Amino acid sequence: MPVMSRKEARRTLFGLLFETEFKQEDTPETIYTSACEDREIPDDEYIKGAFFGICEKSAELDAIISKYAKGWKAERLSKVSRTVIRLSVYEILYMDIPANVSVSEAVDISKKYGEDKSRAFVNGVLASIVRDVEAKGKDALISLGNSDEQ
């Protein structure tokens, strides 16, 4: 099986994460294993590492999203917007992926799979997060996601 480009891997990862929104009774391990078998997803370290990392840190990521999605709690966002923002925030905070690349890819995914307004919303939320990461550092946002003052 040919190696996936990062763009293809990110879209595959988005699909896996989106699936977890509908299969909340299943474990991430079950979802990942069955998706890899059913859809012939390659054994890709980016997909696997980011999928399990995002699943593990979803509450922390949602706390950060809720802070930056002015007037919106993460659980009230559309499943597409919440999933793509979680993915991008995880990449920005925990992976060695340039923020501008992650945001651009998130906007592209939301353009393809989301509603018309979601692209601007996703871009706005992520731009605010990136501004604070650049001003305060990643650790400040990570601690925000881990704080109890939500």
Rosetta silent file (secondary structure, phi, psi, omega in degrees, C-alpha in Angstrom):
SEQUENCE: MPVMSRKEARRTLFGLLFETEFKQEDTPETIYTSACEDREIPDDEYIKGAFFGICEKSAELDAIISKYAKGWKAERLSKVSRTVIRLSVYEILYMDIPANVSVSEAVDISKKYGEDKSRAFVNGVLASIVRDVEAKGKDALISLGNSDEQ
SCORE:     score description
SCORE:     0.000 S_00000001
   1 L     0.000  131.156 -178.328    0.000    0.000    0.000 S_00000001
   2 L   -66.521  153.411  178.814    1.476    3.395   -0.957 S_00000001
   3 L   -70.037  138.579  179.052    2.442    5.868    1.731 S_00000001
   4 L   -80.756  146.514  170.213   -0.204    8.514    2.412 S_00000001
   5 L   -71.541  163.152  178.659    0.546   12.195    2.113 S_00000001
   6 H   -61.229  -37.472  178.922    0.099   14.174    5.330 S_00000001
   7 H   -61.171  -46.035  178.534   -3.046   15.747    3.813 S_00000001
   8 H   -65.636  -41.595  179.364   -4.540   12.282    3.129 S_00000001
   9 H   -63.283  -40.100  179.634   -3.477   11.053    6.560 S_00000001
  10 H   -64.699  -40.695  178.554   -5.082   14.109    8.210 S_00000001
  11 H   -67.645  -37.189  175.780   -8.374   13.478    6.363 S_00000001
  12 H   -64.419  -44.381  177.046   -8.254    9.829    7.373 S_00000001
  13 H   -60.112  -45.284  177.115   -7.611   10.895   10.969 S_00000001
  14 H   -55.129  -45.399  179.549  -10.525   13.341   10.772 S_00000001
  15 H   -59.835  -42.776  177.814  -12.769   10.458    9.616 S_00000001
  16 H   -63.448  -45.838 -179.755  -11.686    8.284   12.543 S_00000001
  17 H   -65.231  -39.667  178.896  -12.222   11.089   15.044 S_00000001
  18 H   -62.342  -38.945  178.661  -15.592   11.954   13.509 S_00000001
  19 H   -60.415  -35.832 -179.815  -16.596    8.308   13.871 S_00000001
  20 H   -63.645  -24.841  178.070  -15.941    8.484   17.626 S_00000001
  21 H   -64.356  -26.595 -176.366  -18.671   11.143   17.843 S_00000001
  22 H  -104.076  -12.205 -177.507  -21.227    8.503   16.841 S_00000001
  23 L  -122.241   53.516 -174.594  -19.762    5.471   18.613 S_00000001
  24 L   -68.317  -16.321  177.823  -19.299    6.818   22.111 S_00000001
  25 L   -81.872  -16.010  178.694  -20.026    3.421   23.632 S_00000001
  26 L   -89.890  151.176  176.379  -17.003    1.928   21.808 S_00000001
  27 L   -78.041  155.901  174.403  -13.440    2.344   22.999 S_00000001
  28 H   -55.802  -37.070  179.958  -10.970    4.229   20.810 S_00000001
  29 H   -61.285  -43.931  179.576   -9.059    0.941   20.416 S_00000001
  30 H   -64.148  -45.783  179.686  -12.164   -0.807   19.034 S_00000001
  31 H   -61.205  -47.196 -177.579  -12.948    2.051   16.653 S_00000001
  32 H   -62.770  -49.072 -177.367   -9.349    2.250   15.431 S_00000001
  33 H   -61.668  -48.228 -177.903   -8.929   -1.499   14.933 S_00000001
  34 H   -68.376  -36.204  178.432  -12.213   -2.003   13.089 S_00000001
  35 H   -65.768  -41.139  179.219  -11.688    1.106   10.931 S_00000001
  36 H   -62.592  -40.261  179.616   -8.195   -0.045    9.960 S_00000001
  37 H   -71.716  -49.218 -174.548   -9.557   -3.457    8.957 S_00000001
  38 H   -69.603  -37.763 -174.902  -12.749   -2.235    7.234 S_00000001
  39 H  -107.588    6.897  179.092  -11.223    0.737    5.411 S_00000001
  40 L    52.418   47.691  177.027   -7.710   -0.631    4.958 S_00000001
  41 L   -74.759  130.056 -178.313   -6.135    2.292    6.769 S_00000001
  42 L   -68.766  159.290  176.441   -2.351    1.920    6.693 S_00000001
  43 L   -76.469   89.624 -174.671   -0.321    1.586    9.867 S_00000001
  44 L  -111.912  123.548 -177.033    0.626    5.269    9.960 S_00000001
  45 H   -61.301  -39.077  177.675    2.334    6.678   13.062 S_00000001
  46 H   -60.338  -50.677 -177.994    0.809   10.140   12.582 S_00000001
  47 H   -61.442  -50.778 -176.417   -2.741    8.754   12.341 S_00000001
  48 H   -63.281  -49.281 -178.009   -2.331    6.307   15.210 S_00000001
  49 H   -63.715  -45.326 -179.119   -0.492    8.685   17.553 S_00000001
  50 H   -69.268  -39.609 -179.872   -2.781   11.640   16.919 S_00000001
  51 H   -58.783  -53.706 -177.579   -5.975    9.538   17.103 S_00000001
  52 H   -69.926  -33.604  176.377   -5.184    8.070   20.516 S_00000001
  53 H   -64.220  -44.703  179.830   -3.695   11.354   21.759 S_00000001
  54 H   -67.123  -41.240  177.335   -6.801   13.325   20.788 S_00000001
  55 H   -60.810  -42.999 -179.052   -9.102   10.704   22.299 S_00000001
  56 H   -65.781  -36.943 -174.029   -7.087   10.788   25.534 S_00000001
  57 L  -104.786   18.646 -174.470   -7.040   14.591   25.710 S_00000001
  58 H   -61.046  -38.081  179.389  -10.525   15.351   24.357 S_00000001
  59 H   -65.507  -41.995  177.663  -11.771   16.901   27.622 S_00000001
  60 H   -63.991  -45.629  179.138   -8.704   19.164   27.795 S_00000001
  61 H   -62.420  -41.040  179.450   -9.046   20.096   24.115 S_00000001
  62 H   -65.568  -34.725  176.996  -12.759   20.816   24.587 S_00000001
  63 H   -64.236  -41.104  177.825  -12.011   23.095   27.542 S_00000001
  64 H   -66.072  -45.725  179.251   -9.627   25.100   25.353 S_00000001
  65 H   -58.642  -45.237 -178.930  -12.140   25.186   22.488 S_00000001
  66 H   -60.679  -34.709  179.060  -14.910   26.379   24.832 S_00000001
  67 H   -67.861  -36.661 -173.922  -12.678   29.238   25.990 S_00000001
  68 H   -97.463  -17.322  178.151  -11.976   30.441   22.443 S_00000001
  69 L   -88.403   76.931 -172.080  -15.308   29.686   20.737 S_00000001
  70 L   -41.612  116.668  177.299  -16.918   32.859   22.074 S_00000001
  71 L    80.381    3.559 -179.159  -20.357   32.035   23.449 S_00000001
  72 L  -124.635  133.846  169.253  -20.147   28.357   22.481 S_00000001
  73 L   -86.702  146.734 -177.684  -19.367   25.325   24.583 S_00000001
  74 H   -53.974  -40.051 -177.009  -17.449   22.636   22.680 S_00000001
  75 H   -68.331  -15.730  179.210  -20.279   20.137   23.117 S_00000001
  76 H   -91.029  -10.980  179.344  -22.695   22.533   21.361 S_00000001
  77 L   -71.055  159.054  173.647  -20.569   22.866   18.208 S_00000001
  78 L   -61.947  152.653 -179.223  -21.351   20.809   15.122 S_00000001
  79 H   -60.153  -37.427  179.038  -19.589   17.463   15.147 S_00000001
  80 H   -64.573  -50.765 -178.613  -17.537   18.490   12.092 S_00000001
  81 H   -61.510  -46.758 -179.350  -16.380   21.790   13.617 S_00000001
  82 H   -61.214  -43.713 -178.016  -15.596   20.264   17.014 S_00000001
  83 H   -64.492  -46.300 -176.644  -13.683   17.373   15.442 S_00000001
  84 H   -70.655  -34.589  177.060  -11.598   19.506   13.094 S_00000001
  85 H   -69.488  -42.226  176.405  -10.799   22.081   15.793 S_00000001
  86 H   -55.977  -47.514 -178.818   -9.788   19.315   18.231 S_00000001
  87 H   -58.164  -49.080 -177.335   -7.495   17.862   15.577 S_00000001
  88 H   -66.518  -43.791  179.994   -5.843   21.193   14.826 S_00000001
  89 H   -61.917  -41.167  177.685   -5.452   22.236   18.471 S_00000001
  90 H   -61.495  -46.143  178.508   -3.847   18.876   19.231 S_00000001
  91 H   -58.784  -43.612 -177.611   -1.436   19.283   16.320 S_00000001
  92 H   -66.151  -41.975 -175.080   -0.545   22.813   17.426 S_00000001
  93 H   -85.993  -32.467 -169.304   -0.019   21.934   21.092 S_00000001
  94 H  -120.559   -6.732 -178.477    1.386   18.403   20.974 S_00000001
  95 L  -123.605  163.059 -178.546    2.909   17.767   17.560 S_00000001
  96 L   -90.937   58.645 -179.335    5.691   19.355   15.605 S_00000001
  97 L  -118.541  127.286 -179.803    3.364   20.753   12.939 S_00000001
  98 L   -57.275  137.091 -176.714    3.478   24.457   12.062 S_00000001
  99 H   -57.533  -41.609 -177.532    0.324   26.227   13.258 S_00000001
 100 H   -63.981  -34.247  177.371   -0.310   27.866    9.887 S_00000001
 101 H   -68.598  -46.556 -178.864   -0.270   24.459    8.155 S_00000001
 102 H   -62.337  -43.778  179.813   -2.602   22.915   10.721 S_00000001
 103 H   -64.957  -44.549  179.618   -5.060   25.834   10.562 S_00000001
 104 H   -59.735  -44.518  178.580   -5.048   25.849    6.762 S_00000001
 105 H   -65.989  -38.564  178.279   -5.737   22.112    6.648 S_00000001
 106 H   -62.946  -42.329  178.579   -8.491   22.444    9.275 S_00000001
 107 H   -64.200  -41.009  177.550  -10.191   25.138    7.207 S_00000001
 108 H   -62.019  -43.289  178.928   -9.940   22.935    4.104 S_00000001
 109 H   -64.438  -43.038 -179.544  -11.506   19.986    5.933 S_00000001
 110 H   -67.293  -32.183  176.433  -14.315   22.157    7.308 S_00000001
 111 H   -64.124  -41.026 -176.895  -14.891   23.559    3.809 S_00000001
 112 H   -75.563  -40.018 -171.031  -15.231   20.028    2.441 S_00000001
 113 H  -111.384  -14.886 -174.810  -17.298   18.437    5.227 S_00000001
 114 L   -98.586 -175.032  176.779  -18.912   21.271    7.193 S_00000001
 115 L   -78.962  166.971 -176.953  -21.623   23.811    6.673 S_00000001
 116 L   -54.284  -42.387 -175.513  -20.993   27.043    4.751 S_00000001
 117 L   -79.013  -15.222 -172.480  -20.379   29.117    7.895 S_00000001
 118 H   -66.633  -32.377 -178.991  -18.143   26.577    9.595 S_00000001
 119 H   -58.046  -49.054 -179.460  -15.013   27.500    7.620 S_00000001
 120 H   -66.111  -39.066  179.538  -14.987   31.074    8.979 S_00000001
 121 H   -63.428  -49.836  179.683  -15.872   29.868   12.487 S_00000001
 122 H   -59.008  -46.668  179.479  -13.104   27.243   12.524 S_00000001
 123 H   -60.332  -43.636 -178.882  -10.597   29.763   11.170 S_00000001
 124 H   -64.614  -45.430  179.554  -11.580   32.377   13.766 S_00000001
 125 H   -63.385  -47.457 -178.344  -11.358   30.026   16.744 S_00000001
 126 H   -66.811  -36.436  177.628   -8.023   28.594   15.614 S_00000001
 127 H   -61.572  -40.886  177.753   -6.585   32.046   14.828 S_00000001
 128 H   -64.507  -41.201  179.178   -7.354   33.140   18.413 S_00000001
 129 H   -64.564  -45.812  179.916   -5.737   30.011   19.807 S_00000001
 130 H   -61.791  -41.148  177.842   -2.629   30.460   17.643 S_00000001
 131 H   -57.499  -44.857 -179.801   -2.317   34.101   18.729 S_00000001
 132 H   -71.629  -34.182  175.994   -2.300   33.047   22.372 S_00000001
 133 H   -62.276  -43.222  179.557    0.121   30.171   21.748 S_00000001
 134 H   -67.237  -35.533 -177.852    2.486   32.653   20.104 S_00000001
 135 H   -82.142  -41.513 -172.230    2.038   35.196   22.915 S_00000001
 136 H  -109.764  -17.924 -177.791    1.892   32.916   25.975 S_00000001
 137 L    95.686  159.091 -178.473    3.349   29.604   24.806 S_00000001
 138 H   -62.008  -39.366 -176.288    1.885   26.136   24.440 S_00000001
 139 H   -61.410  -33.191  179.092    2.138   25.348   28.146 S_00000001
 140 H   -64.115  -41.033  179.053   -0.212   28.205   29.044 S_00000001
 141 H   -73.546  -37.364  177.556   -2.947   26.761   26.845 S_00000001
 142 H   -61.926  -42.988  179.075   -2.294   23.215   28.001 S_00000001
 143 H   -68.218  -32.325  175.169   -2.662   24.337   31.624 S_00000001
 144 H   -60.784  -43.362  179.152   -5.855   26.217   30.658 S_00000001
 145 H   -67.036  -25.257 -179.933   -7.261   22.961   29.322 S_00000001
 146 H   -93.872   -6.851 -177.480   -6.310   21.186   32.534 S_00000001
 147 L   -78.018  160.374 -179.438   -7.677   23.806   34.925 S_00000001
 148 L   -92.406    0.195 -176.557  -10.952   23.395   36.792 S_00000001
 149 L   -91.896   59.674 -177.026  -12.135   26.936   36.152 S_00000001
 150 L  -101.139    0.000    0.000  -14.198   26.082   33.073 S_00000001
